[in-house]
Amino acid sequence: MRIGELAERAGTTTRTLRYYESLELLPARRAGNGYRTYDEEDLRLVREIRMLQGFGFELEETRPFVECLRAGHPAGDSCPASLDVYRRKLAELDDCMDRLRRIREQVGAQLEQAVRARAALEAASPAAGGPEPRCELTH
């Protein structure tokens, strides 16, 4: 198949496929007329790359999976190098989730503090009250 058909079947663009080729993630085969040619295995490689990118993997992180498929393995993640990438990605995700959890706790504490401060202001203001303090963000 030609590059346009591969792009359409893989749900990507010809520009992306040329980029994969420049990184040597996709083979660069040419027909006698100079056109790029691809087969079903190439489609499988592109789908693997796109799936991994959808999980947040950088292009270079997809290389072991692509090499595993090119070596004839039934799945891109059936090789030790691919498993190592999975492990590193999981550790990275765990670290990110821990940081987000800490930030969430800080934001929650700030909210609680703000709610208490607001309640204290309302309790201290006279019953007849005057106009509420102006909040520049709401006017």
N, C-alpha and C positions, 0 to 999 in steps of 0.2 A: 504494500500500500504506500501511497505517497504521504508527504508530511501533512497536507490538509486533512486527509481522511483520518490519520492517526490523531491529530489534534481534536477533530470532531468526536471521534470515538472515545477519547480519553477525557474529554471535557476541559480542554485547555486551549492554548493558542500555539500557532506555529512559532511565534517568537520564543515562547517558553521552551518548546522542544529544541530549538536551535541553541538556547542557553544551556539546557541539559547536555546537549551534544558537546558544547564548548567545555563543559566541566567533566566530560568523559563519563557521564552517568548513562548516556544513551549512545549506542554505537553510531558511527558515521559511515554508512554504506551508501554508495552511489551506483545508480544504474548506468548503462552505457551512454544514455543521453545526458548524464550529469545530475539527474534528479535524485534526491534522497529517497531511499526505499526502506521500508520497515515491514516487520511481520508481527504475528500475534504475540511472540515473546517480548517484542519491544513494547507493545501495548501493555503487557503485564508489568514490565518495568516501570512505565510511566504511571500506571495505576498504583503501584506500590509506593512510588515517590510521593504522589499526590495524597495518598492516604496518610502517610507518615507526616507530611507537612500539615495536614489537617489536624494532627495530634499535637502540633507545635514543634516538630523536629526541624532543625536547620537542614538545608540541602546536603551539607557535608556529612551530617549524621545519617543520611539515608544511604550513603555509599556502601557500608557493609551489607545492607539488605539487598541492594542491587547486585553486588558482587556474589552474594549467596545464590541469588536466582540465576545469574549468568553461569555459575558453576554447575547448574543443573539440579539444584535442590528444589524440592516441591514447594517450599515457602521461603520467603526472604528472611524470616526470623528463625530458621532452623540451623543457623550456624553460630558458633560461639561468639564471634565478633558482634553479631546482631544482638545477642543476649546481653553483651556488655553495654551496648548502647541503650537498650531498654533499662538496664539497672541504673546507668548514669542519669537517664531522663527521669526515672522515678525518684531518685534522690533529689534532683533539681526541683521537681514538682513538690516533693515533701517540704523542701526548704522554703519554697514560695508560699505554700499553704501556711507554714508556721509564721512567716513574716506577715501575711495577711491576717492571720488570727490575732497576732499582737497588735496590729494597727486597728483592727476592729474593736479590741478591748479598750484601746486608748480613746477611740472615737466614742464608744459607749460611755466611758467614764466622763468625758467632756460633756456629753449630752446630759448625763445625770447631774453634773455640777451646774450646768446652765439651767436645768429645770428647777433645781433647789434654789438657785439665786433668783430666778424669776418669781418663784413662790414667796420667797422672803421679801422681795420688793412689793409684791401685791399685798402681803399681810401688813407691811409697814405703812402703806399709803393711806391717807385719810379716807373715810367712808364716802364723803362728798366727792372727793377726788377732783383733780383737775384733768386737763388733757393728758392722755398717755404720752410718755416720752416718744419722740419721733424716731423711727427706725429708717435710716436712709435706704436700706435694701428693699423696703416694702412700699416706698413712695416714689 
